[in-house]
Amino acid sequence: MSVIVITGGSRGIGASAAECCAGRGMGVILTYKSNPGAAESVVRRIEGAGGKAVALKLDVADVGSFGNFRETVLLTLKTTWGTTALGGLVNNAGYGLFNRLETVTEAQFDGLLSVHLKGPFFLTQALLPLLAEGASIVNLTSATTRVATAGVAPYAAFKGGLEVLTRYMAKEFGERRIRANSVSPGAIRTELGGGLNDEFEALLAGQTALGRVGEPDDVARVIAMLLSEDSTWINAQTIEVAGGYVV
């Protein structure tokens, strides 16, 4: 059984991805920052459907904790699945901030940088020794890297950096046949940035060719595909999952 790590797996796209991957026969280690109850609820749903999952606490902004986290992951792999190797890593954890450029503080800038670019960089580095030959890395980026949206400049800039980093991961890890791809969601019905009100949802749906906003499962299915053998020849790509947003 391939075992994967999904950061930010207690809600939204991360939770849906955890359940979708478990449904395809993968073992799942999902992380949470501050809501263990929500994470354990995802674990119970997975196990109720016949899968296996473990929830671990992780703050992706705390690079200094990644060494201990790697050891916890290794112990979990051994005791729960009888292996020492990971089949995949999904860098998903994140949060939104809607401030125009002139109002963004240095602390806000640094917080977004730590979670959306620095964290994935060093977490991937920390877990790399555990990734099996042929493993898959999936980095969650954003359609805001393609379509400029006022108020999300730092968020979009760091997601754009993560897209570039993804290509470098694919290049440098290729000798071990480790693939790296980005998934770039459009407007998705999650709690990110406070969620969507009716007016904002209608606006976004009107800008989308398929006439609606996305659901977490729309993105989760693509993540699961990229972690599976269905995508062994997909590498160094950014796949926008947005229903045709601002075509």
C-alpha positions, 0 to 999 in steps of 0.5 A: 500500500502506498502511504501519503502525507497531506498537510492541512488535511482536516478541512476543505480540499485537504480533507476531501483529498485524504478521503479520495486517496483513501478510497483509491487504496492509499494509506493517509497521514493527514496533518492539522495545526489547531483542530484535532477534532476536525482531523480525527473526524476525517480519520473516522470517515476514512476508517468507516469506509474501510481505509486507514489514516492517521492525523498528526499535528504540524505547523507548516510555518515552523520549519524547526519542527520538521525534523521531529515531524519526520521522525514521527512520520517514520514511526507512524509508517512502521507501526501502522503500515509496516513500512519506512517509505512514503509514496507521496506528499501533498503540500496543501496547508494554507490560508487566505488574506485579502488586503490590497498591496498598500495595506499589507503589513510585513508580518502578514507578508512573512506569515503567507511566505512561511506557509505557502512557499518556505514551509513546502520547500523545507518540509519537502526537504525534510521528508525527501529521505522517506520518499520512495523511488517513484513517489509523487509530490503535489503542490497546491497553488492557485489560479490567482497566479494566472488571473490577477485578483486585487487583494491577494498579491502576496498570496498569489506571488508565493503560490507562483513561486511554488509553481516554479519550485515544483518544476525544480523539484521535478528536475532535481528529484528525477534521478529517483523517478520522483514526480512533482506537479502543481494543482492550481484550483480556481474558486472553490467552496471552502473556508479559505479566506472566510469562505464565499458569500452569495454575491461573491459566489455569483460573481465567480460563477459568472466568470467561469465557463462551466457556470459554477464555483468548484467543490473540494472534491473537484480538486481532490480527484485530480490530486488523487490521480497525480498520486496514483499510477494513472499519472506516471508520465505527468511531471513538472506540470501545473494543472488548473482545476477551475472549470474554465475560470476567466478563459 
